[in-house]
Amino acid sequence: MAMGPGKYDAVCTQVRQATQASAVLLIVINGEHGSGFSCQADPITTDALPDIIERVAAQIRRDGPFLPQA
């Protein structure tokens, strides 16, 4: 994981402040500055991110498919 602010860090800060969240993981696909991500979280939450992302991915798979079936 990259350390320090990334190209979407300012937007990540806006989301964290607007939601009064303790952590935010922002994933951008084909955005104004290309694709990328920004994360603002304490070290414990950051260490838990792989498990959190795996649970999110499993939920997305359970909820899919999202594309119309031919």
Secondary structure, DSSP 8 states (H G I E B T S, - for coil): ---S--TTHHHHHHHHHHHT-S-EEEEEEEETTEEEEEEE--HHHHHHHHHHHHHHHHHHHHH---S---
